[in-house]
Amino acid sequence: QVQLVESGGGLVQPGGSLRLSCAASGIIFYINAVGWYRQAPGKQRELVASISRGDSLNYAESVEGRFTVSRDVAKNTVYLQMNSLKPGDTAVYYCNCRDCWGQGIQVTVSS
């Protein structure tokens, strides 16, 4: 059974940083593409960042230069480092691999 578990969310002030983690069981991350999505209240879920099987990185224009996605093969975990956070980054963030989704984790950027 595939399971993805996100962690690392919370409340942060504008300009601050957070690192989200997505730990996988039942699936090997490094041979699969992994994506980070987010969904703000009243908005559709959107792709924020992804890392391909060959470690190619892709970012939404709104987070380019501020967010970094990376993979730890030994820990079977994918990370999303989020810097220079803005109130507009407030959302529930989800990890996705193939047809499996994590439970989502809240990120709130507010003073």
MARROVEX-980993 format. One record per residue: residue in one letter; x, y, z of N, C-alpha, C, O in turn. Coordinates in steps of 0.001 Angstrom, whole numbers, plus 500000, padded with zeros to 6 digits. Example, Ala and Ser with C-alpha at 12.3 -4.5 7.8 and 13.67 -1.06 7.14 Angstrom:
# residues 2
A513190494310507800512300495500507800513200496700507800514236496681508465/S512850497750507080513670498940507140512900500030507870513409501138508039/
This chain:
# residues 111
Q500847498806500000500000500000500000500884501245500000501787501392500823/V500596502129499058501378503351498943500842504388499933499634504590500058/Q501766505030500623501377506081501562502372507225501468503585507016501477/L501839508436501379502662509644501373502273510469502592501089510699502838/V503259510909503347502991511672504565503780512965504527505010512963504491/E503041514080504536503687515390504544503911515859505979503174515491506893/S504936516673506152505210517300507438505954518605507206506455518860506111/G506020519433508251506804520649508174506020521927507950506614523001507855/G504724521841507866503927523048507654503767523842508926504318523486509968/G502999524934508837502751525736510018502517527184509669502226527538508527/L502653528022510696502453529465510566503814530153510507504690529878511327/V503985531033509551505240531757509403504930533190508965503930533443508294/Q505793534111509351505610535503508955506059535716507516506886534962507003/P505519536735506868505988537049505508507503537236505491508083537866506375/G508117536675504469509567536706504367510264535529505000511466535339504814/G509523534738505744510094533587506424510235532373505527509953532418504330/S510684531273506148510941530034505404510319528845506122510146528841507340/L509995527853505333509564526561505835510108525488504902510346525738503720/R510301524294505447510655523157504600509626522060504804509454521546505910/L508957521715503740508004520610503770508721519316503391509628519305502559/S508290518236504023508816516912503709507672516007503275506550516126503767/C507966515113502362506997514105501934507712512764501985508568512466501152/A507350511970502967507959510659503145507040509599502543505827509614502748/A507652508676501792506866507669501085507110506268501629508213505929502058/S506068505479501599506197504054501865505385503321500809504351503807500350/G505865502152500433505156501371499430505437501778498000504863501209497071/I506306502746497808506677503201496466508072503782496554508450504380497562/I508831503600495489510200504110495488510222505444494770509955505517493570/F510538506493495500510448507841494965511423508093493816511073508774492852/Y512644507555493905513653508028492961513427507520491544514076507992490611/I512517506563491367512217506112490014510870506657489540510320506202488538/N510356507626490268509081508237489915509165509751489993509957510301490759/A508351510415489205508203511856489342507350512148490574506406511420490882/V507700513221491265506972513636492463506618515111492324507446515923491910/G505408515439492665504974516821492573504467517363493888503919516633494714/W504656518650494069504058519386495180502960520283494610503192521058493682/Y501772520165495176500631520969494773500159521780495975500515521496497119/R499356522786495690498736523520496779497330523937496378497006524092495201/Q496514524111497406495145524547497178494761525563498242494714525254499432/A494490526772497792494039527832498685492514527817498723491880527308497799/P491923528364499774490462528380499885489810529032498672490185530136498276/G488845528355498093488122528893496953488857528817495632488371529328494623/K490021528187495622490812528088494394491058526634494021490924525731494847/Q491419526427492764491726525082492308493124524667492777493994525502493027/R493301523373492886494627522858493229495574523140492067495224522953490902/E496771523591492405497748523945491371499093523286491653499468523057492803/L499800522992490582501142522428490705502115523536491082502169524579490430/V502873523302492129503845524283492610505240523937492113505962524797491608/A505609522678492260506955522244491881506940520746491658506106520029492211/S507875520282490841507978518849490607509418518469490334510234519284489906/I509702517202490597511013516641490306510766515355489525510012514485489963/S511403515247488374511147514106487500511989512908487913512836512995488802/R511736511793487247512528510590487491514006510862487253514854510307487952/G514322511695486293515701512042485998516181513289486725517202513871486359/D515449513699487751515806514855488583515708516197487868516353517163488277/S514917516268486817514624517569486239513619518281487145512673517672487645/L513842519569487344513012520346488266512112521290487477512501521824486438/N510922521481487983509953522365487333509230523158488412508857522609489449/Y509034524446488167508392525315489155507308526164488511507402526553487347/A506288526437489294505307527420488872505971528790488854506870529070489646/E505519529629487949506120530958487831506033531735489144506931532512489470/S504973531528489881504745532287491112505740531948492230505880532716493182/V506427530813492125507361530413493182508796530294492681509709530039493465/E508997530476491385510330530375490803511307531301491530511032532486491723/G512444530744491925513448531533492620513262531585494132514156532029494852/R512111531137494615511860531142496061511734529732496625512109529486497771/F511218528818495841511013527445496290512018526522495597512412526744494452/T512417525485496328513334524487495777512846523097496156512599522808497327/V512712522242495149512324520857495400513577519987495299514434520198494441/S513659519009496193514822518117496198514397516744496684513295516554497198/R515307515789496505514994514402496838516124513802497647517294514024497332/D515797513041498691516779512258499453516467510789499173515504510229499696/V517300510188498342517047508811497926517082507850499107516233506965499213/A518059508019499994518218507104501131517003507125502051516621506097502612/K516397508304502203515243508440503090513915508283502351512851508315502968/N513979508113501025512765508008500225511820509171500525510623508991500750/T512397510352500518511682511568500903511953512676499898513065512818499389/V510930513448499625511073514630498781510767515861499629509865515847500466/Y511532516921499397511402518136500189510961519304499315511184519317498105/L510341520269499948510049521542499299510523522643500244509884522930501256/Q511645523246499898512171524368500667511503525631500167511575525953498981/M510857526339501064510106527542500691510710528744501412510682528827502640/N511249529662500637511858530872501186511088532104500728510297532047499786/S511330533200501403510682534474501059509179534303500911508577534752499936/L508597533655501881507172533336501793506311534592501824506625535583502483/K505212534505501083504271535617500963502889535161501437502606533963501450/P502035536099501823500671535700502214499965534900501124499143534034501423/G500278535181499876499674534447498766500094532999498681499510532229497919/D501099532613499450501523531210499481500687530394500469500839529176500556/T499823531055501198498974530361502157498059529365501442497315529731500533/A498127528114501862497354527056501211497600525744501942498453525651502824/V496833524737501552497147523371501949498039522793500854497703522843499671/Y499164522251501262500143521704500323500053520179500312499949519532501354/Y500096519630499102499967518188498923501156517640498146501692518288497248/C501543516447498514502562515698497793501839514681496907500843514082497313/N502357514498495698501732513562494758502783512732494055503834513230493654/C502471511443493915503311510545493133502400509537492440501679508783493093/R502442509536491137501547508706490324500105509042490715499712510203490603/D499318508094491162497935508406491497497709508489493005496580508376493483/C498792508687493739498700508730495195498932510143495713499816510850495230/W498143510547496689498252511869497291498469511744498793497959510830499441/G499241512690499329499333512787500772498071513415501343497157513793500610/Q498040513520502665496851514024503337496762515543503282495708516114503560/G497845516189502929497878517641502861498350518241504176498128517677505247/I499003519386504079499497520070505264499317521574505082499564522123504008/Q498883522221506151498573523645506079499836524494506190500681524269507057/V499946525464505303500970526494505376500245527837505416499468528166504520/T500513528603506468499887529911506623500969530967506756501829530885507632/V500919531957505879501884533052505904501134534314506310500316534844505559/S501434534780507515500696535913508057501504536585509148502269535938509863/S501324537895509267501972538635510350501036538744511542501399539334512560/
